[in-house]
């Protein structure tokens, strides 16, 4: 049943071409291409040719004022080994000064947020509170997951028995706004890139990969980090007093897997069929042309449409640049 932090009724999964003014899309692309070498040289102190920003993230209060931000990036070092880094405004004065220096350039992020809010209203899709935005240009696919409400025990290790956790341990505070919907607007991604949505959903923010052991390799980091919010081999589809809705208790079908893996050369390297045990395909949302919006309920399981990601010797050269937003209900 529904609870105070979620609703059983899901937002429709939708696609809309020409969602925002083309000038904004061009401006976001120009901003990314301008700020990347500046960031590489002035903050990361790296050769811009060996660095790729994969996330320019910001959060906002209900009045639309920015409250926090970070830049996440991948790089190749002098011996051609890949790595990643993160600079946050909350704990890095150098990055705060960098943002102040280029504040006129960073303003386009808020300008785009305001446009997304206004255009969602025009579509009849309640924007709620758009609390995070991001310029995404990531190199690697990652697990099936949801972006629902965070459980209070997200940072803790798994208990010996799930029954040892009381509702007061894991349930969010009553003032926590329910997750609403999220979306991506294509900036410079190829038309066959996209997002895969599934018929399953879960009210908390979790990861799902039934093809790997809990102690195995996950995108969230080495064990035991965040394994309390991961569903892996041997796990029942229940946790925190909730169950995965529409869980099939069967392998991902051959037909669904074939559709998901279309345009991918190395299937087993990027997404194995057993990872999707218990799920079934709802839609494949292709990014299409720049300016297109794709949007789905944040409680719905989804993942990046698999693609041929970068290996140790190079950064993925194909742009997958999108503008992402996440909203909660007001």
DRENROZA-47973 format. One record per atom (N, C-alpha, C): residue in three letters; x, y, z. Coordinates in steps of 0.001 Angstrom, whole numbers, plus 524288, in hexadecimal, padded with zeros to 5 digits. Each point is the difference from the previous one (the first is absolute). Layout:
<bados>
alaXYZ...
</bados>
This chain:
<bados>
unk803497FB5B80000unk7FCB7804A580000unk80372804DF80000unk7FDBB804737FEC8unk802EA804E680015unk8015C8017D80597unk8042D802FB8009Bunk80189801F980512unk8010B805CE7FF78unk80178802878043Aunk80099805AB7FFC1unk80464801BD7FC67unk803BF7FC917FED6unk804688019D7FCC1unk7FFA47FDFA7FA60unk7FBBE7FD8A7FE87unk7FF407FE7B7FA8Funk7FA3E7FF0F7FEE9unk7FED27FF967FAF2unk7FAB17FF037FE41unk800167FB6D7FC3Aunk7FC087FCAC80039unk7FFBE7FB717FC8Funk7FF2C8018B7FA47unk7FDED804987FF15unk7FF09801BD7FAA7unk805068022E7FDA7unk801AE7FDC17FBB7unk804DF8019D7FD88unk7FF06804027FBB0unk803BB8039B7FF76unk7FFDD803957FB91unk800D57FCE57FAFBunk7FD5D801A17FBF0unk8007F7FD6C7FAF0unk8057E800CA7FDD5unk801FA7FC0E7FD4Bunk804F88006C7FD37unk7FEF2802A77FAC6unk802A58046E7FF04unk7FEA0803317FB72unk804D4801AB7FCEBunk7FF0A801A27FB26unk803F8802347FC83unk7FDA9804BF7FD4Bunk8031F804377FF83unk7FE24804B57FD4Cunk8048B802657FCF4unk7FF52800807FAE8unk803E9802977FCBCunk7FFC2805E6800CEunk8045E802967FEE0unk80038805C680010unk7FDDF802388051Cunk801DA7FDE180456unk7FDE8801738051Bunk801A580577801AEunk804BA801A17FE97unk801E98052B8018Funk8020D802F37FB3Bunk800CC80504800C3unk80213803707FBF3unk8054B7FDE77FE1Funk800C27FF537FAE4unk8050C7FE197FE00unk804A880349801BCunk7FF228050E80100unk8044C80361801BCunk802187FE4380551unk7FC847FDF78035Cunk801C67FE0280510unk803567FB257FF56unk7FE777FC947FC78unk803047FB3E7FF04unk80570801687FE04unk8003A803A37FC44unk80513801CB7FE01unk803378028580453unk7FD6D8031180353unk802C28029780444unk802447FC2E803EFunk7FD187FBD480137unk801F57FC0B803AEunk804AD7FD137FDB4unk7FFB87FEB17FB0Bunk8045D7FD587FD6Cunk804D7803827FFE3unk7FF2C804FA7FEA2unk80468803AC7FFDCunk80256800B780574unk7FCA980049803F7unk801E28008580560unk803597FB5380181unk7FE297FB4E7FEF5unk802F57FB4480155unk80551800077FD42unk8000B801347FB04unk804EB7FFEF7FD02unk803B080454801B8unk7FDE180450801EFunk8033E80458801DBunk802227FEE780573unk7FCB17FDFC8037Dunk801927FF718057Cunk803877FB48800DEunk7FFB17FC057FC92unk8032B7FB48800CEunk805D98012C80007unk802378029B7FC0Bunk805A38011E80045unk8016D803C680463unk7FC81803B280140unk8010A8038B8045Bunk8006B7FCEC8051Aunk7FC427FC69800D2unk800087FCC2804B4unk804D37FC7F80022unk801557FDA47FBA8unk804857FC7C7FFCCunk80505802D38017Eunk800BD8049B7FDF6unk804DB802DE800DAunk80025802BF80548unk7FBA08027280198unk8000D80354804A4unk7FEB97FD1D80511unk7FD067FBC37FFB6unk7FE547FD41804B6unk8025C7FA8C80064unk7FF5A7FCDD7FBE8unk802127FAAA80024unk805D87FFDE7FECEunk8020C804227FD87unk8058E800677FE97unk801A67FB527FCB3unk7FCFA7FF2B7FBCDunk800F37FBBB7FC65unk7FFC7801F37FA6Cunk802157FCD87FC7Funk7FF9B801097FA6Dunk7FA437FF4C7FE6Aunk7FD828040B7FDCAunk7FA807FF847FE80unk7FEE37FB667FC5Cunk803E67FE7B7FCE8unk7FF3E7FB977FC68unk7FF7F7FAD8802E2unk801A47FFF380505unk7FFCC7FB2680311unk7FBB5800198041Eunk7FC72803BC7FFA1unk7FBDA80080803EAunk7FABF800AE7FD4Bunk7FC0B7FD8880233unk7FAAF800977FE00unk7FC46800C68048Eunk7FD5A804668002Eunk7FC03800EC80402unk7FB4A7FC9A7FEC6unk7FE317FCFC803E5unk7FB5D7FCCF7FF0Funk7FB41801D380310unk8009E803E880372unk7FB7D801CF802FCunk801078057380236unk7FCEB803BC7FE69unk7FFF48053780267unk7FAC18006C802C6unk800127FF348051Funk7FB3F7FF2A8031Dunk7FEF5804BB8037Eunk7FAF78010E800E2unk7FE7F80431803A0unk7FADD7FE928029Eunk7FF4F801C3804DDunk7FB097FF5C802C3unk7FDC4805638012Funk7FACF80027800C8unk7FD43804F3800A0unk7FC097FF9C80461unk7FEF18047980298unk7FBCA80017803D7unk7FAD1800E07FD2Bunk7FBBC80045802F3unk7FADE800617FD95unk7FF1C805307FD3Bunk80340803E38013Cunk7FF9C8050F7FD5Funk80375800547FB27unk802C87FBB97FED5unk803497FFE67FB63unk8058180203800D0unk80193800CE804E6unk80556801C680119unk803977FB5680091unk804908004A7FD7Funk803B67FBA980042unk8020A7FF4D80590unk8002F7FB15801CAunk801B17FECC80551unk805177FCEA8003Eunk801527FD287FBE1unk804D57FCE57FFEFunk801457FEA37FA5Bunk804EB7FE767FF10unk801857FE8D7FAAFunk804F67FCC080021unk800DF7FD217FBC0unk805007FD457FF62unk801017FF007FA3Bunk804EA7FECE7FECEunk801937FE1F7FAD8unk802B97FAC9800C7unk7FE3B7FC0A7FD22unk802617FAD180012unk802767FF137FAA6unk8048C7FD897FFE2unk802BD7FF657FB05unk803117FAE17FFD5unk801017FE3C7FB47unk803767FB917FEFEunk804F88020C7FD7Funk804437FD18800A9unk804E6801B37FDB2unk803727FB4A7FECAunk803E8800F57FCC7unk804107FC287FED1unk8052B80246801DFunk802B97FD2480363unk804EC802188021Cunk804947FF117FC44unk804A380151801D8unk804A37FFE07FCA0unk801637FA837FE1Bunk7FE457FC05802CCunk801267FA987FE60unk7FB217FD6F7FDA8unk7FC5E803497FE30unk7FB4B7FE3A7FD4Dunk7FC6C7FC8D8035Dunk7FFD5801238050Aunk7FC617FD598037Funk7FB76803B08012Bunk7FB337FDEA7FFF0unk7FB6280344800BBunk7FEEB80102805BFunk7FDD18048380124unk7FE758015980552unk7FB88803DC7FFE1unk7FE35801A18049Aunk7FBCA803CF8004Dunk800F4803A980492unk7FD6B8047A7FFEAunk800A0803DB80427unk7FAFE8030B800D3unk7FFD1802D980465unk7FB5B802F98016Dunk80193804E6802F4unk7FDD5804737FE77unk800CA804E7802CBunk7FAA98020E80198unk7FF36800FC80512unk7FAFB801C380212unk800718057D8023Eunk7FBDF803067FF31unk7FFF38054D80225unk7FFE57FFE7805F7unk7FDCD7FBE48024Cunk7FF607FFCE805AFunk8052B7FFCA802DEunk804027FD9C7FDACunk804E07FF3A802E8unk804E7801787FCE8unk7FF65802FC7FBC1unk8048D8015D7FCE1unk7FFC9805C97FE86unk803108030F802BDunk7FFFD805A47FF24unk801E8801617FA89unk803CC7FD087FE09unk80210801117FACBunk7FBAB7FF757FBE1unk7FCBC7FBFB800ADunk7FBB97FF477FC4Dunk7FBE1804488009Funk7FEF3801A4804DAunk7FC4B80447800CDunk801E5804FC7FD52unk8050C8010D8006Aunk802378049B7FD77unk7FFB67FF877FA08unk800BC7FB357FE1Bunk7FF9E7FF057FA61unk7FA768012B7FE12unk7FC227FE3D802EAunk7FA96800FE7FE7Cunk7FEB7805D78002Funk8022C802B5803D7unk7FF1D805A580062unk80282802D17FB59unk804A97FE4F7FE80unk802C5802607FB98unk7FCE37FF7C7FAF4unk7FD7D7FB7B7FF56unk7FD207FEEF7FB2Funk7FA157FFE6800F8unk7FE2F80317803C2unk7FA797FFBE8017Funk7FC61801717FB7Bunk801A6803A77FCADunk7FCB1801747FB98unk7FF3C7FB737FC36unk803F17FCA97FFBBunk7FFA07FB637FCA2unk7FCA57FBC980297unk800BC7FF3180519unk7FCFC7FC12802DCunk7FA368016C80063unk7FE9F804E87FF26unk7FA8C801AD80073unk7FC587FD217FC49unk8022C7FDDA7FBC0unk7FCA17FD5B7FC3Dunk7FD7F7FB1F8025Dunk802657FDCC8041Eunk7FDBD7FB6680290unk7FACE8016D80292unk7FFE780469802BDunk7FB22801D180270unk7FC18801BF7FBE6unk801EC802827FBE2unk7FC8A801AC7FBBBunk7FD3A7FB4F7FD9Bunk802E67FBB67FF4Eunk7FDA77FB487FDD1unk7FC1D7FD97803D9unk8014C80011804F7unk7FC627FDE4803EDunk7FAD0802EA7FFCEunk800368052B7FFAEunk7FB398031E7FFC6unk7FCD17FEB57FB20unk802B37FF167FBA4unk7FD487FEB27FB23unk7FD6D7FAA580062unk802B57FC448025Eunk7FDC47FAC4800B3unk7FB158004E80361unk80049802F680441unk7FB7C800A780382unk7FB51802307FCFEunk800DF804267FD0Cunk7FBC2802877FD1Dunk7FDC47FC6E7FBC6unk803637FD237FD51unk7FE2E7FCC57FBA8unk7FD4F7FB07801DFunk8017A7FE0580497unk7FD297FB9080235unk7FA5B801978013Funk7FF5F804B880209unk7FAB9801FB80113unk7FCCB800337FAF8unk8026B801D67FBC3unk7FD438004F7FAF9unk7FE507FAA27FE13unk8031B7FBF480152unk7FEA77FAB27FE67unk7FBE17FD8980390unk7FEB4802AC8044Dunk7FC5A7FDC2803C3unk802887FC158039Eunk805208003B8007Bunk802F27FC7380364unk801FF8033D8049Funk7FDAC7FF4C8047Eunk801498032C8049Cunk805DA7FFB280122unk802D6804607FFA6unk805AB7FFD8800EFunk8016F7FF5C805B5unk7FC358011180398unk801417FFA680589unk804988038380150unk803A27FDDE802F9unk804CB802C380175unk8048A7FD607FD28unk8021A802937FC0Aunk804997FDF07FD3Cunk804B8801148036Funk8018D7FC12802E6unk803EA800DD80419unk8058F7FEBE7FE5Aunk800BA7FD0D7FBBCunk8054D7FF3D7FDF3unk7FFE4800547FA14unk80446801F17FDD7unk800DB7FFEF7FA5Eunk8059D7FE5B7FEFBunk800FD7FE6A7FB2Cunk805337FE217FEB6unk800DC800527FA25unk804C4801637FE78unk801AB7FF347FA9Aunk803017FADF8000Dunk7FDAA7FC107FDB4unk801FF7FAA180017unk802F37FED97FAF7unk8049C7FDB680072unk802C77FE147FB5Dunk803657FB69801BFunk7FD737FBD480199unk802B97FBC3802B3unk802697FC107FC37unk803E97FD23801FFunk803057FC5C7FCCCunk7FE477FA5980083unk7FD967FE9E80466unk7FEFA7FA7B80119unk7FA4D7FF1880169unk7FDB17FBC97FDF3unk7FAC47FE8B801CAunk800457FE2C805B6unk7FB8A7FFF4802B3unk7FFF27FDF380559unk7FAF57FD08800EFunk7FF677FDF8804D2unk7FBDE7FC3F80119unk7FA84802367FF4Funk7FC417FC5E7FF6Dunk7FA808015480073unk7FF35802538056Dunk7FCF18042A80061unk7FF6A802948050Eunk7FAFC8033E80022unk7FEAF801D18049Dunk7FBD5803D2800ACunk80254804E580275unk7FD27804467FFAEunk8019E804E480281unk7FBB0801EA8039Cunk7FDCC7FC5380302unk7FBFF80166803C9unk80255802C6804AEunk7FD527FFD480457unk801BE80290804CCunk8047A7FCDE8026Dunk803D0802A88023Cunk8044B7FD60802B4unk7FE367FDD980542unk801807FB218012Eunk7FF247FDE580532unk803F480256803C7unk7FE9680062804EFunk8038980248803EDunk804E17FCB2800DEunk7FFD17FAF67FE8Cunk8047E7FC88800FCunk803677FF627FB21unk7FF5E803737FC3Bunk802D47FF897FB12unk805E57FF72800BCunk80229802A6803DDunk805A37FFE5800E1unk801DE7FBBC803A3unk7FC7F7FCA7801D5unk801757FBE3803B5unk801187FADD7FD2Dunk802767FC53802E4unk800E27FACC7FDE2unk7FB007FCC48006Eunk7FFC07FBE27FCF8unk7FB857FC798004Cunk7FFA67FD8380570unk7FB327FF7780204unk7FF657FD43804FBunk800797FA187FF2Bunk801047FD1B80425unk800267FA4B7FF8Aunk7FAAE7FDEE7FE5Dunk7FBD98026180218unk7FAAD7FE9D7FE7Aunk7FD07805097FEE6unk7FD14800117FBBAunk7FD03804AC7FEB8unk7FC088013F80447unk7FE3D7FBE4802B2unk7FC25800C88042Cunk802368031E80495unk8053C8005F8003Bunk80277802F880441unk7FF1A805E47FF63unk7FE61801A57FB53unk7FF0F8058E7FF12unk7FA5C8015580156unk7FF55803D080355unk7FABC801E780143unk7FE80804457FC1Cunk7FAF4800C57FF03unk7FE568042F7FC6Bunk80252805528015Eunk800A280110804FAunk80241805078019Cunk805AF800867FE5Dunk802907FB8A7FEE5unk8056F8001B7FE40unk80075801CF7FA57unk7FC697FE227FCA6unk800BD800C67FA66unk7FC1C803AD7FD62unk7FB77800F380265unk7FC228033A7FD55unk8019C805BF80004unk7FF17802CE7FBBFunk80187805877FFBEunk7FCC78034D803C4unk8020B8049880127unk7FD2A803A08035Cunk7FADC801927FD6Bunk7FC218013180333unk7FAD0801107FDE6unk7FFD2804F47FCB0unk803D480373800B7unk80017804BA7FCCDunk802AC7FF177FAB7unk802037FB387FF19unk8029A7FEC67FB14unk7FC0F800277FB82unk800EC8033C7FC00unk7FC46800357FBA6unk8006D7FB167FCA3unk7FB937FDE57FE33unk8002A7FB5A7FCA3unk802CA801227FADDunk802FC7FC1E7FE20unk8025F800777FAD1unk7FBA7800437FBF2unk800BF803207FBF3unk7FBFC800A17FBF6unk801ED7FD997FADFunk80216803347FC86unk801DE7FDF37FB00unk8054B8025F7FEBDunk8027E7FDD57FC27unk8051D801DA7FE4Cunk800287FFC97FA15unk80400802807FDC8unk800407FFF67FA58unk80544801A97FDECunk800B87FF207FAFAunk804BB8017A7FD35unk7FE75802F87FB11unk802D38042B7FEE9unk7FF40802F37FB28unk8050D7FFA17FCEEunk7FF9D7FE1F7FB37unk804A17FF2B7FCC6unk802AA8052D7FEB4unk80511800388011Funk803348047C7FE6Cunk803477FE917FB3Bunk802DB7FBA780061unk8038C7FE8E7FBBEunk800D47FA197FFDAunk7FC0C7FCFF80158unk800767FA487FFFFunk7FE187FDCC7FAD7unk801FA7FB737FEA1unk7FE4D7FD717FB38unk7FA607FE2280061unk7FD437FFA07FBA5unk7FA717FEA380014unk7FEDA7FA7F801E9unk803D47FC617FFD5unk7FF067FAA4801CDunk8019B7FF30805A8unk802168040280283unk800F37FFBA805A0unk7FAD680108802C4unk7FFAB7FE88804FEunk7FB1B800F6802B1unk7FFC07FD8A80560unk7FB3F7FF75801F4unk7FEE47FDC28051Bunk7FC1B7FB897FF61unk800D87FBDA802F8unk7FC7A7FB7F80003unk7FCB980040804F7unk7FAD57FFA97FF84unk7FCA27FFD780496unk7FD707FAA080065unk7FEF17FE5D804DBunk7FDE07FAD280104unk7FA9C8007580292unk7FD267FBBA7FFFFunk7FABE7FFE680247unk8001C7FF98805F0unk804947FF5B80241unk800837FF598059Eunk80124805448029Dunk7FE6680081804E6unk80135804C6802E4unk800797FEDA805CBunk8024F803C5802C2unk801207FF5F80591unk80071805798025Bunk7FDC6800F680493unk7FFC480564801F9unk8052C80252801D5unk803C57FC9D80164unk8051C801F6801B7unk803DF800207FB6Dunk8041C80304800B0unk804418002B7FC34unk8037B7FB38800C6unk8002C7FC897FC0Dunk802F07FB188006Eunk802707FE927FAC0unk803967FC2A80034unk802707FDCC7FB52unk7FE687FA467FF8Dunk7FFC37FE037FB2Bunk7FE787FA9C7FF0Cunk803987FD8A7FBFFunk8026B7FBA28017Aunk803327FCE97FC64unk800267FA6A8020Funk7FC6F7FCCA7FE0Funk7FFC17FA98801C8unk804037FC877FD48unk8038E8025F7FD14unk804277FD0B7FD82unk8051E80031802F9unk800168029480484unk804ED80089802DDunk7FF0D7FF3D805D7unk803F77FDF98029Aunk7FFBB7FF59805AAunk8001A80554802A6unk7FDB88003B8049Bunk7FFEE804ED802E8unk80585801E68012Cunk8039C7FC6E800F3unk805638018A80116unk8031B8010C7FB0Bunk7FD777FF657FB7Cunk802A7800BC7FB0Eunk80092805B77FE83unk800E6800E87FAEFunk8011B805477FE0Bunk7FAED802CD7FEACunk7FF2C804838026Funk7FB78803567FEFDunk801F7805867FEECunk7FCD8803107FD41unk801958055A7FEB5unk800448037C804C9unk7FD637FE7580449unk7FFEC80343804B4unk8051F7FFC880306unk803967FC727FE77unk805087FF9A802A5unk800E27FAA18024Funk804917FF2F80252unk801497FADE80230unk7FCB27FEBA804C9unk7FF127FAD9800C0unk7FD097FE3280494unk802D7801A5804FBunk7FCFF8013B8042Funk7FA527FF958008Bunk7FCFC804F47FE93unk80289803AF7FD46unk7FD94805157FEF7unk7FAB67FF7D7FD51unk7FBF9802388025Dunk7FAB0800627FDECunk7FD857FAC77FE9Aunk802397FBA5801BFunk7FD9C7FAF77FEADunk7FAA77FF5380296unk7FEE180346803DAunk7FAEF7FFB780294unk7FB98801AF7FC52unk80147802E27FBCFunk7FC04801A97FC3Cunk800C37FD477FABEunk802AF7FB857FFF4unk800D67FD087FB34unk7FD147FACF8003Cunk7FD337FEBA7FBDAunk7FD8A7FAE27FF63unk803627FCCD7FC4Bunk802737FBCF80216unk8036B7FCBD7FCD9unk7FEB47FA4280092unk803937FCA97FE30unk7FF257FA5480017unk7FE577FE2780565unk7FBD77FCF680020unk7FE2C7FDB2804D9unk7FC5D803688032Cunk7FF52804EC7FE8Aunk7FCA68038D802FCunk7FA3E7FF427FEA0unk7FCBD80015803FCunk7FA63800457FF23unk7FE998058B7FE42unk7FBEC800997FCDEunk7FE8D805417FE17unk7FCE680328803FEunk8017A7FF92804E8unk7FD70802E680437unk80422802578038Eunk7FEAC8049480221unk803B0802A18038Eunk7FD6B804E780223unk8016D80182804BBunk7FE0D804D380264unk7FA038002580015unk7FD9C7FB71800DFunk7FA507FFCE80046unk7FD43800B47FACDunk802E37FFD07FBB8unk7FDD4800B87FAC9unk801BD7FB827FC7Bunk7FD3D7FF477FBA4unk8016F7FC077FC33unk8006C8027D7FA9Funk803227FD9D7FC9Funk8006F801E67FAA7unk7FAEB7FEBE7FD31unk7FD50804027FE38unk7FB007FF467FD5Eunk800D37FD867FAA6unk7FC8E7FC577FEB2unk7FFEC7FD4C7FAECunk804C97FC927FF17unk802CB7FE9480427unk804997FC9C7FF70unk7FE4A7FADF7FD89unk802A57FE4C7FBDAunk7FE317FB877FCF1unk801D07FAB88021Cunk804167FFFE80351unk802507FB0F801CDunk8019A7FC937FB67unk801B68027C7FBCBunk8019C7FD377FB46unk804528031E7FD51unk803137FD617FCB9unk80412802DD7FD2Bunk7FDB6804267FC64unk803028040D7FF07unk7FEA3803D07FBFCunk7FF657FD0D7FAD8unk7FBC6800D77FD37unk7FEEB7FCDC7FB59unk803FE801037FBADunk800997FC187FC9Cunk80392800897FB92unk7FE5C804947FC88unk7FAE48009F7FF49unk7FE0F8043D7FCAFunk8014A8055580253unk7FF118009980521unk8013F804FB80284unk805D7801117FFCAunk803227FBF280107unk805B1800B580006unk801F2801A37FA99unk7FDEE7FD907FBF0unk801A9801507FAAAunk7FEBB805AF7FEBCunk7FB74801D6801A7unk7FE89805757FEFEunk8038E803BE802FEunk801377FEA9804DCunk803588035C80339unk8057A8005F7FDBDunk801E57FBAA7FDCAunk8056C7FFD27FE30unk800A88018B7FA4Dunk7FBD8801CA7FD81unk80081801C87FAA0unk80405804687FFBDunk803447FFFD7FBFCunk80426803D17FEFCunk804C57FF2C8037Bunk800377FBB9802FBunk8047B7FEF980370unk8033E7FB8F7FDB5unk80522800B67FFCEunk803707FC157FDAAunk8017D7FBB7803E7unk8018C8017C804B9unk802197FC42803D6unk7FBFE7FF448045Bunk7FC427FC7B7FF44unk7FB9B7FF7680393unk801A37FEB980593unk803247FBF3800A7unk8012F7FE258054Aunk80381803C4802FDunk802AE8035B7FD4Cunk80380803A8802A8unk7FCEC8045E802B1unk7FB938017D7FDBCunk7FD508049580205unk7FAE47FED4802DBunk7FD587FBB17FEADunk7FB267FEA7802BCunk7FEAA7FA537FED6unk800427FCBF803FFunk7FECC7FA767FF53unk7FA397FF1180124unk7FDC67FC477FD37unk7FA677FF0A8006Dunk7FE5C7FEA98058Dunk803577FD20802D5unk7FE9B7FE6780550unk7FFB680499803D3unk8024C804667FE96unk7FFAF8049680363unk7FA5D801D1800B2unk7FCD17FF2E7FBFBunk7FAA7801F480017unk7FC017FC16801F9unk801C17FBF3802D8unk7FC4B7FC268021Funk7FBB5802D680321unk7FB287FE5A7FF1Dunk7FBA180252802DAunk7FD9E804BA7FD67unk8025C801DD7FBAAunk7FE17804B97FD6Eunk7FDC97FECA7FAA5unk7FD03803A07FDF9unk7FDF47FFB97FAAEunk800128057C7FDAFunk800ED800477FB03unk800AC805017FD52unk7FADE802FF7FF95unk80016804F6801A1unk7FB8E803757FEEDunk800E6802D17FAD7unk8040F8035F7FFCBunk80116803007FB46unk805DD800D17FF54unk8018E800E37FB2Funk805308021B7FED7unk7FF26805967FE33unk802138039B802FEunk7FF67805927FEE4unk804F3801EC7FD50unk7FFC5800897FAE4unk80492801DC7FD25unk80077805EF80082unk804DD801DA8005Cunk800E58059880098unk7FE37803137FB37unk8006B7FD8D7FB60unk7FE38802B07FB49unk80342804CE7FEC1unk7FD66804187FE4Eunk802B3804CA7FE78unk800BD803A1804B2unk803EC803827FFC3unk800BC803CC8043Aunk7FAF7802F88012Eunk7FEE5800A680514unk7FB3E802AD801ABunk7FBA27FC598018Aunk8008C7FAE97FEE3unk7FBE47FC4780160unk800237FEC7805D9unk7FB617FFA780261unk7FF637FE7C8057Dunk7FE357FA5680056unk8026F7FD0380387unk7FDEC7FAF8801AAunk7FF5C8004F805EFunk7FBB97FDD28021Dunk7FEE2800A980592unk7FCEA7FB5780208unk801157FE83804F4unk7FD827FB7980262unk7FF96800CE805E1unk7FCDF7FCC28028Bunk7FF6780045805AAunk805117FE5C802A6unk801A1802F180407unk804FC7FEF580293unk800097FACA802F7unk7FB707FDE58013Funk7FFB87FAF9802B8unk800AF7FB647FC45unk7FF9A800FC7FAFFunk800417FBDD7FC1Bunk805AB7FE387FF2Aunk800D87FAE67FFB7unk805327FE077FEB5unk8015B801937FA64unk804D8801A67FF4Funk801D1801BE7FAE3unk805E77FF747FFC1unk802268008B7FB75unk805B2800027FF62unk80171802B87FAE1unk804D8801997FFC5unk80227801F17FB20unk7FF717FBD47FBCFunk7FE3E801687FB4Dunk8001E7FC1F7FBD8unk805AA7FE747FF29unk8013A7FAE680055unk8057D7FE557FFA1unk802A2801F87FB08unk805028013680088unk80310801C97FB8Funk8058E7FE08800A7unk80312800827FBF0unk805647FE1F80018unk8035D803E4802FBunk800C27FEFB8051Eunk8028A803DC80358unk805ED800047FF54unk80281803C980271unk805A6800967FF67unk802EC7FBD280318unk804987FEA97FE0Eunk8036E7FC4D802ACunk8049B802F380249unk803B17FD418022Aunk8043280276802FCunk80360803C07FCCCunk800747FF1F7FAEEunk803D4803087FD02unk7FDEC8050F7FDABunk7FAE28010E80073unk7FDFC804CF7FDA2unk7FAEA8019A8029Aunk7FE8E804EC7FF66unk7FAE5801D7801A0unk7FC217FF027FB9Aunk7FB477FED480179unk7FBEC7FF267FC16unk7FF61805087FCDCunk800A77FFB77FAECunk8002B804B27FCD3unk7FA9D801EE7FE45unk7FC137FCAB80039unk7FAC9801767FE28unk7FD1F8034180418unk7FE0B804757FE71unk7FD2380357803ABunk7FACD7FD8580177unk7FEB2800498050Cunk7FAE67FE52801F8unk7FDAA8046880356unk8011D804D27FE6Bunk7FEB28047A80347unk7FA228010C80035unk7FDED80029804D0unk7FA8380129800FAunk7FF9280393804BCunk7FB8D8028380075unk7FEAE802FD804B0unk7FC177FCC38030Funk8014D7FED0804E5unk7FCA87FCB680348unk7FD7F8033A80440unk7FB2F7FE7E8016Funk7FD788027680489unk7FD687FBC780343unk7FF558012580503unk7FCF27FCA380384unk7FC528038080321unk7FB1E7FE368009Cunk7FC3080330802CFunk7FD7F7FCE58046Eunk7FE23802E3803D8unk7FCE27FDBD80435unk7FAC0802D08001Aunk7FC397FDAD802B7unk7FAF8802A080068unk800538044380419unk7FCEE8040B7FF50unk7FFD88045C803BAunk7FBA47FF37803F6
</bados>
